Amino acid sequence: MHQEFSTGTEIDAERLAGLRVLAGLLPLHRQKKILNDQAGTHTSRLRGRGIDFSEVREYQPGDDIRSMDWRVTARTGDAHIKVFREERERPVLICCDLRASMNFATRRALKRVVAADIAALFAWSAMSHGDRVGGLVFNDTHEFDLRPHTGRKTLMAYLHQLASTPVSQPAEAAPRMLDICRHIARIARPGTAVYIISDWSGFDDECERVLYPLSRHCDLLAVHVSDPFERDLPAGHFDVTDGNQRRSLHVSDKSRQEHQQHWRQAVADLQTRLMRLRAPLTFITTENDPLDQLRQGFGLGGGGRR
């Protein structure tokens, strides 16, 4: 079955639902080790899923001494360890940025449309693996969150919210991004895989500080959505519009070089902050197929579709 990603300016709930057929081409559970290697971290086999206490039993040769239950050991005089088991369903929280800064593109689809497609694909992939799917959708003034649950009902509600969240008036990027980081840190329980899909406008040192405790007990993964015009501003005269008004923009060679330098520095700063958070970063541009970019960024190889 052939399924195309969205183009244009509108987020279509029916198209988001149709991305279910591509879920098998983005096996999120397989990219975990590769992304951890990219982030320069060593992650235990239990990180990324919640763990439940199962029982206390006598120590056996080969058991991890770090699991020793010293209270029971002291009481009985025999070595005992705590046994834990992984939750069958990993909680997954997919956070999608639909602020005014995402309402931009010069190629194929608006950044917000691409971000919504990626969020939907993540949701379908997680559900197909038996994980509990939840999400956060935010614009410049409001946020809507659904706590992770199994089944289609929560996922479909999330897709509906992606399609129905309105474009809001621009607000100050830094305070709004900080508010969202605080919200994520508040609702993500230990063991959650947290995907943040954004242009990361306003992500600063304070945002990093807020997410730092979260990064110690969750798998945090970052997707950066941009348009080619943002990273490589061409020189010349251009007409730009927000859908209501039209303006003429003149870009000199000097301003183009300054913009490119600023862009490179901003990306380098973001990479540094996310590296400290042990959060792998995948870059997505509006001009190319999101699935191929995600597979390459996640270390799964390109060519997801033929």
C-alpha positions as CSV (number, residue, x, y, z in Angstrom):
1,M,0.0,0.0,0.0
2,H,1.4,3.4,-1.0
3,Q,1.2,6.3,1.4
4,E,2.6,9.7,0.9
5,F,3.5,12.2,3.5
6,S,1.7,15.5,3.6
7,T,2.4,18.5,1.4
8,G,1.2,22.1,1.6
9,T,0.0,24.0,4.6
10,E,-2.7,21.9,6.3
11,I,-2.4,19.1,8.8
12,D,-4.9,16.5,7.7
13,A,-6.1,14.0,10.3
14,E,-7.1,11.4,7.7
15,R,-3.6,11.5,6.2
16,L,-2.0,11.2,9.7
17,A,-4.2,8.1,10.3
18,G,-3.0,6.7,6.9
19,L,0.6,6.8,8.0
20,R,-0.1,3.7,10.0
21,V,0.9,1.6,6.9
22,L,4.4,2.9,7.2
23,A,4.9,2.1,10.9
24,G,6.8,-1.1,10.2
25,L,9.4,0.9,8.2
26,L,10.4,2.8,11.3
27,P,11.0,0.3,14.1
28,L,11.7,2.7,17.0
29,H,12.8,-0.1,19.3
30,R,15.7,-1.1,17.0
31,Q,17.3,2.4,16.9
32,K,17.8,2.7,20.6
33,K,21.4,1.3,20.9
34,I,22.5,3.3,17.8
35,L,21.1,6.5,19.1
36,N,22.7,6.0,22.5
37,D,26.0,5.4,20.7
38,Q,25.5,8.7,18.8
39,A,24.9,10.5,22.0
40,G,28.1,9.1,23.5
41,T,26.3,7.3,26.3
42,H,26.3,3.8,27.8
43,T,22.7,2.9,28.7
44,S,21.7,-0.1,30.8
45,R,19.4,-2.7,29.2
46,L,16.6,-1.5,31.5
47,R,16.7,2.2,30.6
48,G,14.0,3.2,28.2
49,R,11.4,1.0,29.9
50,G,9.8,1.2,33.3
51,I,10.7,-1.6,35.7
52,D,8.5,-3.2,38.3
53,F,9.7,-4.9,41.5
54,S,9.0,-8.7,41.2
55,E,10.5,-10.5,44.2
56,V,13.4,-11.0,46.7
57,R,15.2,-14.3,46.3
58,E,18.5,-15.9,47.6
59,Y,21.7,-14.8,45.8
60,Q,22.9,-17.1,43.1
61,P,26.4,-17.1,41.5
62,G,26.5,-14.6,38.6
63,D,23.8,-12.3,40.1
64,D,24.5,-8.6,39.9
65,I,25.7,-7.6,43.4
66,R,24.2,-4.1,42.8
67,S,20.8,-5.7,43.2
68,M,21.6,-7.0,46.7
69,D,18.8,-6.5,49.2
70,W,20.9,-5.6,52.3
71,R,18.0,-5.5,54.7
72,V,16.8,-9.0,54.0
73,T,20.4,-10.2,53.8
74,A,21.1,-8.7,57.3
75,R,17.8,-10.1,58.7
76,T,18.2,-13.7,57.4
77,G,22.0,-14.0,57.4
78,D,21.9,-15.3,53.8
79,A,22.5,-13.1,50.7
80,H,19.3,-12.0,48.9
81,I,18.8,-9.9,45.8
82,K,15.9,-7.9,44.5
83,V,14.5,-9.1,41.2
84,F,12.9,-6.7,38.8
85,R,11.0,-7.2,35.5
86,E,10.6,-4.9,32.6
87,E,7.2,-3.5,31.9
88,R,5.7,-5.2,28.8
89,E,4.7,-1.8,27.4
90,R,7.1,1.1,27.3
91,P,5.5,4.5,27.9
92,V,6.2,6.7,24.9
93,L,5.6,10.5,25.0
94,I,5.6,12.3,21.6
95,C,5.9,16.1,21.9
96,C,5.1,18.1,18.8
97,D,5.8,21.8,18.4
98,L,3.1,23.7,16.4
99,R,4.2,27.3,17.4
100,A,4.1,30.1,14.9
101,S,7.8,29.6,14.1
102,M,6.8,26.2,12.7
103,N,4.3,27.8,10.3
104,F,7.0,28.3,7.6
105,A,8.4,26.7,4.5
106,T,9.6,27.3,1.0
107,R,9.6,23.6,-0.1
108,R,7.0,20.9,-0.1
109,A,5.3,21.4,3.3
110,L,5.2,23.7,6.3
111,K,7.5,22.7,9.2
112,R,4.4,22.2,11.3
113,V,2.9,19.8,8.7
114,V,6.1,17.8,8.6
115,A,6.3,17.7,12.4
116,A,2.8,16.4,12.7
117,D,3.5,13.7,10.1
118,I,6.6,12.6,12.1
119,A,4.6,12.6,15.4
120,A,1.9,10.5,13.8
121,L,4.5,8.0,12.4
122,F,6.2,7.8,15.8
123,A,2.8,7.1,17.4
124,W,1.9,4.3,15.0
125,S,5.3,2.7,15.2
126,A,5.2,2.7,19.0
127,M,1.7,1.2,19.1
128,S,2.7,-1.5,16.6
129,H,5.4,-2.5,19.0
130,G,2.9,-2.8,21.9
131,D,4.1,0.4,23.7
132,R,1.8,2.8,25.5
133,V,1.5,5.9,23.4
134,G,0.9,9.4,24.7
135,G,1.6,12.9,23.4
136,L,2.0,16.6,23.9
137,V,0.9,19.2,21.3
138,F,1.7,22.8,21.9
139,N,1.5,26.2,20.2
140,D,2.4,29.6,21.5
141,T,-0.4,29.8,24.0
142,H,-1.8,26.4,24.8
143,E,-0.7,22.8,25.3
144,F,-2.7,19.6,25.1
145,D,-1.3,16.4,26.6
146,L,-2.5,12.8,26.7
147,R,-0.8,10.4,29.1
148,P,0.5,7.2,27.6
149,H,-2.1,4.4,27.2
150,T,-2.4,1.3,25.1
151,G,-4.9,1.0,22.2
152,R,-6.1,3.2,19.4
153,K,-8.4,5.5,21.3
154,T,-5.6,7.7,22.8
155,L,-3.6,7.6,19.6
156,M,-6.5,8.7,17.5
157,A,-7.3,11.5,20.0
158,Y,-3.6,12.6,19.6
159,L,-3.9,12.7,15.8
160,H,-7.1,14.7,16.0
161,Q,-5.4,17.2,18.3
162,L,-2.4,17.6,15.9
163,A,-4.9,18.4,13.1
164,S,-7.1,20.7,15.1
165,T,-4.4,22.8,17.0
166,P,-4.7,26.3,15.5
167,V,-1.8,28.5,14.3
168,S,-1.2,31.0,17.1
169,Q,0.3,34.5,17.1
170,P,4.1,34.5,17.7
171,A,5.2,34.8,21.2
172,E,8.6,35.1,22.8
173,A,10.4,31.8,21.9
174,A,12.5,31.4,25.1
175,P,9.8,31.7,27.7
176,R,7.4,29.5,25.8
177,M,10.0,26.7,25.1
178,L,10.9,26.9,28.8
179,D,7.3,26.4,29.8
180,I,7.0,23.4,27.5
181,C,10.2,21.8,28.9
182,R,8.8,22.2,32.4
183,H,5.6,20.6,31.3
184,I,7.4,17.6,29.8
185,A,9.6,17.2,32.9
186,R,6.4,17.2,35.0
187,I,4.4,14.6,33.1
188,A,7.1,12.1,31.9
189,R,7.4,9.2,34.3
190,P,10.7,7.2,34.7
191,G,11.3,4.8,31.9
192,T,9.5,6.9,29.3
193,A,10.8,7.4,25.7
194,V,10.4,11.1,25.1
195,Y,10.4,12.3,21.5
196,I,10.5,16.1,20.9
197,I,9.8,17.3,17.4
198,S,10.5,21.0,17.0
199,D,12.6,23.7,15.4
200,W,14.0,24.2,18.9
201,S,13.6,28.0,18.8
202,G,14.2,29.4,22.2
203,F,15.9,26.3,23.7
204,D,18.5,27.8,26.0
205,D,20.6,27.0,29.1
206,E,17.5,27.2,31.4
207,C,15.6,24.7,29.2
208,E,18.6,22.3,29.4
209,R,18.6,22.7,33.1
210,V,14.9,21.8,33.4
211,L,15.3,18.7,31.2
212,Y,18.5,17.5,32.9
213,P,16.8,15.4,35.7
214,L,14.4,13.9,33.0
215,S,17.4,12.8,30.9
216,R,18.7,10.7,33.9
217,H,15.7,8.4,34.0
218,C,14.1,8.6,30.5
219,D,15.3,8.2,26.9
220,L,15.2,11.6,25.4
221,L,15.3,11.9,21.6
222,A,15.3,15.1,19.6
223,V,14.1,15.8,16.1
224,H,15.0,19.2,14.5
225,V,12.7,20.3,11.7
226,S,13.9,23.1,9.4
227,D,13.5,24.5,5.9
228,P,16.4,25.0,3.5
229,F,15.8,28.7,3.4
230,E,16.5,29.0,7.1
231,R,19.9,27.4,7.0
232,D,21.0,28.7,3.6
233,L,19.4,32.0,3.0
234,P,20.0,33.0,-0.6
235,A,20.8,36.5,-1.7
236,G,18.3,38.4,-3.8
237,H,14.8,39.8,-3.7
238,F,11.9,37.6,-2.5
239,D,8.2,38.0,-1.9
240,V,7.1,36.5,1.4
241,T,3.6,36.0,2.9
242,D,2.0,34.8,6.0
243,G,-1.2,33.9,4.1
244,N,-2.7,37.3,4.7
245,Q,-0.1,39.9,3.9
246,R,2.7,40.0,1.4
247,R,6.1,41.7,1.8
248,S,9.2,42.1,-0.3
249,L,12.5,40.9,1.2
250,H,15.9,41.9,0.1
251,V,18.9,39.8,1.2
252,S,22.4,41.2,0.5
253,D,25.5,39.0,0.3
254,K,26.7,40.4,3.7
255,S,23.4,39.6,5.5
256,R,23.3,36.2,3.9
257,Q,26.7,35.4,5.3
258,E,25.8,36.7,8.7
259,H,22.6,34.7,8.7
260,Q,24.5,31.5,7.8
261,Q,27.0,32.1,10.5
262,H,24.2,32.6,13.0
263,W,22.5,29.4,11.9
264,R,25.6,27.3,12.2
265,Q,26.3,28.7,15.7
266,A,22.7,28.1,16.8
267,V,22.8,24.5,15.6
268,A,26.2,23.9,17.3
269,D,24.8,25.3,20.5
270,L,21.8,23.0,20.3
271,Q,23.9,20.0,19.6
272,T,26.1,20.8,22.6
273,R,23.1,21.1,25.0
274,L,21.5,17.9,23.8
275,M,24.8,16.1,24.0
276,R,24.9,17.0,27.7
277,L,21.4,15.7,28.0
278,R,22.5,12.4,26.3
279,A,19.7,13.1,23.7
280,P,20.5,12.0,20.1
281,L,19.6,14.7,17.5
282,T,18.1,13.9,14.1
283,F,17.8,16.7,11.5
284,I,14.8,16.8,9.2
285,T,14.3,19.2,6.3
286,T,11.0,20.1,4.7
287,E,12.3,19.4,1.2
288,N,12.9,15.6,1.5
289,D,10.9,12.5,2.4
290,P,10.7,12.4,6.3
291,L,10.9,8.6,6.5
292,D,14.2,8.3,4.6
293,Q,15.7,11.1,6.8
294,L,14.4,9.5,10.0
295,R,15.8,6.1,9.0
296,Q,19.2,7.5,8.2
297,G,19.2,9.7,11.4
298,F,18.2,6.7,13.5
299,G,20.9,4.5,12.0
300,L,18.4,2.3,10.3
301,G,19.7,3.0,6.8
302,G,17.9,4.8,4.0
303,G,15.5,3.4,1.4
304,G,12.6,2.7,3.7
305,R,10.2,2.6,0.7
306,R,10.5,1.3,-2.8
